[in-house]
Amino acid sequence: MGEARTPLFAYVDESGNTGRNIFDTAQPDYYTAALVSRGDFDRNYGDQVRAIAGKVGATAIHANELGLGRLELIADDLLRLLHRAGANFFVSRVEKKYLLATKMFDTLFDSGENAAVPWHAYNLKPLKIIGAFKLAGVITDDIARDFWKCLLMPKEADARAALPPICEAIKARLDILPDARSRELLGQGLDWIIAHPECVQFATEQKLAKQGHFPNLVAFANLLEGLQSMSRRLNKKIASIIHDEQNEFGRTLSSWHGLFSNASPDVIEWAGERYSLQRAPGSLFAMKPDDQSPGIQMADVALWLYGQWLKGKVLPENCERLLLFILANGWQNDFSFEGVEHSLLNQFGEVMFGDMPEEKLEAGRALVKMSEERRVASMEQYEIDGLPPFMRTPPPGVSTARPPAPLAQG
């Protein structure tokens, strides 16, 4: 098979998996890393990886077990191998505190469900992110734990009963926000749920659906998006995704891969953004123990060295060169307060902080006025028909369709 037609193979490892316990202070972040190779890395380079491992008395390369001392002895060998293989890398980070803030914002302030939330506050990306940041500023550890417990409750009725007291606790802290508009917007949304907890479509008794809230599933969705972007850049199809073997989440990961890989390729235009939900179409998904996959072992090395660097560790010379190669040939999805702020400012900084002509300001005021009229009408209509906005027939020119992805899916 010629180089131009050689498909991509991805080998995925993870770090920081605490499952449903996202409050572990020792592991505030969750990472997945993928080695992406042209062709089957395990078949093409497996013998060479095993030979390199043998130099330090190992049968497989596990960076944490080798430590910097023994890894340093084989780092140059790995660098030459990865260079010959034309290896690329992708890392997905999920900051667990940011994940929880976005889960809370998506649950409470979705304008398709909460009639008191203006459409633009939830559906325009920069406003939505700013709203989540504002909400995060008032959440205490106790509120966060109560919400997470509510999200994972096994019975829907119990979850709905637990939601209004959480909203009351958040509302009691809104006075710490510096701007009146944020206090008003969040307060109106919270008041609506306190009065109408039945309107929020968040509760589920399905185990697989609940696992979708966990950091590893969010990171996996973001990883698939990154792999799809890499596929487009390199003009190569993804043939296979090999994930480190999972006991608890294997079924869910496989289901999510099937969901995204079989999604429609159609491009969705929504509130100024363009999306396609399809990721790695036609690819196979499988799991292997890391001992049986040299590709997963290379993802492990990348992830471990990256983690050491983030902790401020001084890397020995050969390990440092290996990490520099990984960073130079890698991409990252950073789902964290810092990463999302950086992306937001890059994409919308000029709009948010640049000069705005008076005619555009006036047009904006007119749109906000119209949005407020529709918000009030929607609340009044709910008292009549009991239907959340997304279930109603919209007036001409107004969409009640749902956005393609919540904040917590990148």
N, C-alpha and C positions, 0 to 999 in steps of 0.2 A: 504494500500500500504506500503510495507516495506521501511525502511530507504534507502536501497541501490538503490531502484527504484524511490524514491521521486524526482521529477524534481525541477528545480530552477525557482523562480519567481523574477523578477527584478522590482523595483519601482524607478522611475527616477524624480529628481527635478533639477532645474537650478538656476543660479545666474549670474548677470552681462549681461543680454541680452539687447543690445542696437540696435538690428536689423542692418540696413544698416549704422548706425552711429557708426563706429568702432573707432572714434577719441575722444570719450568721456573720458576726462582725469580722471574723477571720477571713471570710471569703465574700467581699462586697461586690465582686464582679464575676460574671460567667463568660468564658471564652470558648469559641470553637475555632479551630484552624484547619485549613485544607491545603494539602500539597496537590497542585494541579499539574499533571504531566501530559505530554503529547504521547499517547499510547499507554499501554498497560505497564505502569512502573513496577508492580510486583513481579510480573513475568520477565520484564526486560532487565531489571536491575536488582532483583531479589538476591541472587547469588553474591553479587558484589557487596550488598549491604551486610549480608551474613558474614562475609570474609572480613569486612571492616570491624564488625562487632567482635569477631574472634580475636582481634589484636589486643583487646582489653579483657579477654577471658569471658565474654558474654556470647549468648546465642542470639540475642536480639538487642536492639538499642532502645533503652528506656532512660531518657535523660535524667529523671529524678533519681533513679537508682545509681547511675554512673556518677552523677555530681559533676561539678566543673572540672575536677582534677582528671578523671578518666576521659570525660568528653573532650577535654583539651587535646588529649593524645591522638584522637581520631578526627578532630574537627576539620583539619585540612583535607583529609581523605573524603569526608562527606561533602565538603565544598566542591572539590573537583568532580565528584560524582554528580552532584546536583547541577553543576554547570554543564556537564556533558548531556544531562537529561533535559536541559532547557526548562528547568523547574520554575513554576510560579507558585505563589502562596496567596491565600486569602484568610483574613482573621476577622471574626465577628465578636465584638464585645457588647455585653449587656450589663450596664450598671443597675444593680437590683433596686436601689432606691428610686432611680429614674423610671424603671419599669413599673414600680408600684404607683408612682405619681401619674403615669400615663394610663394605667389600668383604671385608676380612680376617675380620671378626667373623662375617659371614654365611657365609663359606666354611668356617671352622673350627669354629664353635660352634652350628650348626643342629642342634637336638635331634632333628629328624627323620632326620638322617643320622649324627650323632655320638652314639652310645648312652651315652657317659659324661657328657653335658651334661643337667642336670635340665630338664624340660619348661618350668617357669616361668621359668628363667633366659634362655631364648630367646624365649618366646612372650608374656610380659607386657611391654608396651611400655616402661615405665620401667626395668625390670631389664635389658632388652635394650640400651637406650641407655646406661645406666650401665656395662654390661659392655663396650660398644664404647669408651667413654671410658677405662676402666681399661686395656683392651688398647692403646689409643693411647699411654698413658703409658709403655709399655715398648718400643714399636717404635722402633728406630733407623733412620737413613736407609738403611743397608746392608740391613737386614731388609726395609724397605719396597720397595726396588728389587728385591731378590730375589723377593719375593712377586709384585710386579707383572709381572716377567719370567715367573714361573711361570704366572700367570694367562693370559698371552698366548702361551704356547708353542704352536707349530703342531701338535705331536704329543702325544696324550693320555698315552702311556706316559712321555714325558719329563717332563710336568707332574706326574704322580703321583710319580715318582722324586724330583723336586725338593722336594716338600712336607715330608717328615719333617725334613730339615736345617733348614728354616725354623722348624718347630715347636720343634726343639731350641734354636735361637738365641733364640726368644721365651722359652722355659721358663727358660733360663739367666739371664734378667733379671727374673723375677717377684719376686725378693726386694726390689725397689725399691718394690713396692706396699705401702702402709701397713697394709692390713687382711688378716688371715689368711684370711678367707672368699674374697676375690677371688683370692688366691694359690692356694687349694685348688681353686676352681671352674675357673679357667683352666688350672691345672696338670693336672687330671684330663682335661679335654678335649684338651689337647695330647698327653698320654701316649697317649690312645686313638688319635689319628691317627698318631702315630709307630709304634704297633704295627699299625694297620689303615688305611693310607692309601687302600685301595681303597673304604672306606665313604663317602668324600666325593665327592658328585656335582658336581664343579666343572669338570672338564676337558672341553673341546669342540674339535673341529677345524673348526667352521663359522665362517667369517669374520664373518658377520652377528651371530652370537651373541657373539663376542669384542668387536665394536664396541659392544655393549650395556653394556660395562664403562666406556666412556669418559664423561667429564664431560658432553659435549654431549647424549648420549642420556639420561643421568640427568636433566639439566636440562630436556630436552624432555618427559619423562614428568611431571615436576613442573609444567611449564608447562601441559600438557594438563589436569592436575588443577585448576590455578588457573583456567583458562578455563571448566572445567565448573562450578566454584563460582560464578564470575561469572555464568554463564548461569542458574544457579538463582536467584541474588540478583535479577537483573534480569528473570527470567521470560521470557527470550528464547532462542531456539535459535541455535547457532553454525552459520552457513551455510558459511563458508569460512575456511581457515587458509592464508595465503600466507607462505611462508618464503623468506628470502634464499637464492638459488641455492647449492647444495652440489654439489661434485664427488665427494668421497670418501664422504660420509655420506648422500647424497640417498636412495639406495635403502633404507637402514636407517630413516631418519626416516619415509619413506612407509610402510614395513612396520609400524613402531610405531604410527603413526596409525591404520592399518587394524586393528591388533590391539585398540587401546583403543576406537576408535569403534564397533567391531562386537561388543564384549564384552557379556555379559549384563547387563541393568540390575538384576538381583537384588541385594539387600543381603545382604552376608555378615557374620555376627556371629562374632567371633573374640576370645577372651580379653578380653572387656569392651569391645572396639572394634567399630564398625560401618563397613563398607566397601561401596562399589560400584566395580567395576573399569571401568565404562563411562565414557568421556570423549568429549565432543563428538559424540554419536551423529548420524549422518546428514550430518556435515560433509564438505566436499571439502577435499583437501589438494593444494596446488600449490606450485611453486617459480618464482621470478622473479628476474632480476638486479635489484639494488636500484635501478639507473638507471631501470627500467621500472615501479617501484612507489613512488609518493609515500608510501603507508602504511608501507612498510618504511623509508623515509627518516625518517619521524617516529619510528619505533621506534629508529632509529640515533641521532637527536638525543637522545631520552630516555636511552638507554643511555650515550651519551658524556658528557652533563651529569652524570648520576648518578655515573659513574666519576670525573669531575673533582672532584666534591664529596667522594667517599670518599677521594680522595687529599689532601684538605685544601686544594684550590685555592680562592682567593678569586674568586668569580664576579662579573662586572660586573652592573650593576643589572637590565638587561632579561633576561639569561640567568638570573639568580637568580629573577626572577618566573616565568619559564617553568618552571624546575625545581620551584618551589613548587607550581605548578599540576599538574605531573606527579605529584609526591608526594601532593598532596591528592586526586588522582583515580586513585591507583594502589594496587596490592596487591603484596606480595612473598612469595616462598617462599625462606627463607634456610636452605639446607642446609649449615650450617657448625657448628663447635663452639659458637660464641657463640649463633647463632640457634637451634639445637636445644636448648641448655641453657635459653635463655629460654622456649621453648615448653614444655619439660618442667616447669619450675618453675611456669609458669602453670597447666598442666593437672593436675599431680600434687603440687605443693608442699605442700598441706595434708595429703595422705596421707603424704608422705615425712617431713615435719617436725612435723606437728601431734600432739596427744595421741592416744594409742591406748588404748581401754579394755582392761582385762585380759582380758575374755572374747574379744575379737578377737585379741589377742596369742596366747592359748592356741589358738584355732582356727587361726591362722597356723602355729604350731609343729606342730600335728597335720598340716596340709597338707604342710609341708616334710618331716616324717617319712615320710608316705606317698609323696611324690615321690622321696625317697632310696631307699625300698624298691623302687619301680618302676624307678628308674635302675639299681640293681644287678641286678635281674632281667633288664632289657633287655640289659645287657652279657653276662650269662651266656647268654641266649638267642642272642645273636649268635655266640657261640663254637660253638653247636650248628647253627644254620641259615644263618649268614652273611648274614642279611637286615638292612639298616638299619631302624630303627623304623618309618619311614613306609611300608614295604612289608609290614608284618605286619598280621594281623587283631588289632585291639586287644581287651583285656578289656572287659567291660561297663562303660559309663560313662566310657571313656577314648577320646579322639580322637587318631589319628595323622595326621589331615589336615594339609596344609601351610598355613602362614599365607599370606594373599593377596598380601603384598608384602614383600620384604626391606628392611632398613634403607636400602640404597642406592637405593631408589626412593621416598624421601620418606615 
